[in-house]
Amino acid sequence: MKVFITGGTTGIGWSLAQEYLNDGHTVGICGRDLSRIESGALEKYKNLQAFRADVTNREELISAIDKFSGGCLDLMIASAGRSVGSKTKTPDFNASRDVININVLGVLNTFEGALKNMLPNKAGHIAAVASVAGMVGLPGASSYSASKAAVLKLCESYSLDLKGFNIDVTCIAPGFVDTPLTQKNDHGMPWLMSSEVAAKKIRKALDRKKVLFVFPWQMKTVMFILERLPRWMYRGFMQLPFANYSK
Ligand SMILES: NC(=O)c1ccc[n+]([C@@H]2O[C@H](COP(=O)([O-])OP(=O)(O)OC[C@H]3O[C@@H](n4cnc5c(N)ncnc54)[C@H](OP(=O)(O)O)[C@@H]3O)[C@@H](O)[C@H]2O)c1
């Protein structure tokens, strides 16, 4: 199988890459800074190809995908993403623009590059790493929540539209995973899991062609309730001390 993973140089993307590499699949990864790849990985894995590409640069990204796939791509995982960093009561608009560019337009560019190679073959599987943060508007993380909500809905629509073309769609919504992205967080992270454990769970969901995979179950339960509360009740709940942050 040929698998391309954006943001495959670190974190969840890299752990997923190793899942497929260890099973003998051919994996392409991309990121803006290839020096972030674990040292020795390119020598260790002969079936690994790395591309320097920014997901917000449509031409650069699609050219990397084309080079890797040569017209045949089985699975595309859009994992590249960023968070806003510290929670703030007033939005940082520059950071917010970057979050939307990478997390939303980056996924669109990724899927465009994937479908260019999948639609002619009427076969393939596209997936994106959204977040449980997209299920509600989280305080202090407006652009991140908005970006992940967009990815959740994009995938939901694609799963309907692409069914007739034999293209599977999976949206992954993790809770907290221990990666460089979350290591900067200055707030509590309940049910934090390692990226290796997360990758194993995601791989299983991808193998089963699940349309939506929300995990871990504890976070899924909490988010399921928060998503369905009357909004006045949700807003009241989010005023409680546990949701407070200083900035
Ligand atoms: N960790 C969590 O708790 C968690 C929870 C829910 C969802 N997620 C989502 O999971 C995905 C992966 O996050 P992670 O935790 O694995 O973070 P990470 O370790 O920081 O990895 C992010 C990856 O994305 C790449 N990237 C960022 N901006 C890019 C751009 N413009 N173009 C190309 N590549 C770019 C990074 O490489 P370069 O910087 O070198 O480009 C890196 O490879 C993200 O979409 C994130 O929102 C994470």
The ligand as a MOL file (V3000), in Angstrom:
LIG
                    3D

  0  0  0     0  0            999 V3000
M  V30 BEGIN CTAB
M  V30 COUNTS 48 52 0 0 0
M  V30 BEGIN ATOM
M  V30 1 N -1.5520 16.1590 20.1680 0
M  V30 2 C -2.8340 16.2330 20.4570 0
M  V30 3 O -3.2470 16.1520 21.6330 0
M  V30 4 C -3.8490 16.3910 19.3630 0
M  V30 5 C -5.1930 16.2360 19.7170 0
M  V30 6 C -6.1540 16.3710 18.7390 0
M  V30 7 C -5.7770 16.6510 17.4410 0
M  V30 8 N -4.4610 16.8160 17.1190 0 CHG=1
M  V30 9 C -4.1310 17.1010 15.7350 0
M  V30 10 O -3.2550 16.0970 15.2850 0
M  V30 11 C -2.4540 16.6140 14.2300 0
M  V30 12 C -1.0000 16.2790 14.5220 0
M  V30 13 O -0.6450 16.9650 15.7040 0
M  V30 14 P 0.5580 16.4880 16.6250 0
M  V30 15 O 0.0610 16.5300 18.0090 0
M  V30 16 O 1.1740 15.2680 16.0860 0 CHG=-1
M  V30 17 O 1.5190 17.7580 16.4640 0
M  V30 18 P 3.0790 17.9100 16.1360 0
M  V30 19 O 3.8720 16.8540 16.8030 0
M  V30 20 O 3.3730 19.3520 16.4030 0
M  V30 21 O 3.1260 17.6250 14.5760 0
M  V30 22 C 2.6230 18.5140 13.6410 0
M  V30 23 C 3.1740 18.1290 12.2990 0
M  V30 24 O 2.5930 18.9850 11.3160 0
M  V30 25 C 3.6380 19.5710 10.5390 0
M  V30 26 N 3.1960 20.8650 10.0660 0
M  V30 27 C 2.7590 21.9170 10.7930 0
M  V30 28 N 2.4580 22.9420 9.9710 0
M  V30 29 C 2.7100 22.5020 8.7070 0
M  V30 30 C 2.6160 23.1040 7.4330 0
M  V30 31 N 2.2030 24.3700 7.2650 0
M  V30 32 N 2.9550 22.3490 6.3490 0
M  V30 33 C 3.3840 21.0750 6.4940 0
M  V30 34 N 3.5040 20.4650 7.6650 0
M  V30 35 C 3.1800 21.1820 8.7700 0
M  V30 36 C 4.8370 19.6380 11.4870 0
M  V30 37 O 6.0690 19.7180 10.7910 0
M  V30 38 P 6.7940 21.1370 10.4540 0
M  V30 39 O 6.5680 22.0370 11.6400 0
M  V30 40 O 8.2150 20.8030 10.2140 0
M  V30 41 O 6.1340 21.6560 9.2230 0
M  V30 42 C 4.7030 18.2950 12.1820 0
M  V30 43 O 5.1890 17.2640 11.3610 0
M  V30 44 C -2.7480 18.1030 14.1730 0
M  V30 45 O -3.6600 18.3520 13.1240 0
M  V30 46 C -3.3770 18.3990 15.5070 0
M  V30 47 O -4.2320 19.5070 15.4710 0
M  V30 48 C -3.4920 16.6810 18.0600 0
M  V30 END ATOM
M  V30 BEGIN BOND
M  V30 1 1 1 2
M  V30 2 2 2 3
M  V30 3 1 2 4
M  V30 4 1 4 5
M  V30 5 2 4 48
M  V30 6 2 5 6
M  V30 7 1 6 7
M  V30 8 2 7 8
M  V30 9 1 8 9
M  V30 10 1 8 48
M  V30 11 1 9 10
M  V30 12 1 9 46
M  V30 13 1 10 11
M  V30 14 1 11 12
M  V30 15 1 11 44
M  V30 16 1 12 13
M  V30 17 1 13 14
M  V30 18 2 14 15
M  V30 19 1 14 16
M  V30 20 1 14 17
M  V30 21 1 17 18
M  V30 22 2 18 19
M  V30 23 1 18 20
M  V30 24 1 18 21
M  V30 25 1 21 22
M  V30 26 1 22 23
M  V30 27 1 23 24
M  V30 28 1 23 42
M  V30 29 1 24 25
M  V30 30 1 25 26
M  V30 31 1 25 36
M  V30 32 1 26 27
M  V30 33 1 26 35
M  V30 34 2 27 28
M  V30 35 1 28 29
M  V30 36 1 29 30
M  V30 37 2 29 35
M  V30 38 1 30 31
M  V30 39 2 30 32
M  V30 40 1 32 33
M  V30 41 2 33 34
M  V30 42 1 34 35
M  V30 43 1 36 37
M  V30 44 1 36 42
M  V30 45 1 37 38
M  V30 46 2 38 39
M  V30 47 1 38 40
M  V30 48 1 38 41
M  V30 49 1 42 43
M  V30 50 1 44 45
M  V30 51 1 44 46
M  V30 52 1 46 47
M  V30 END BOND
M  V30 END CTAB
M  END
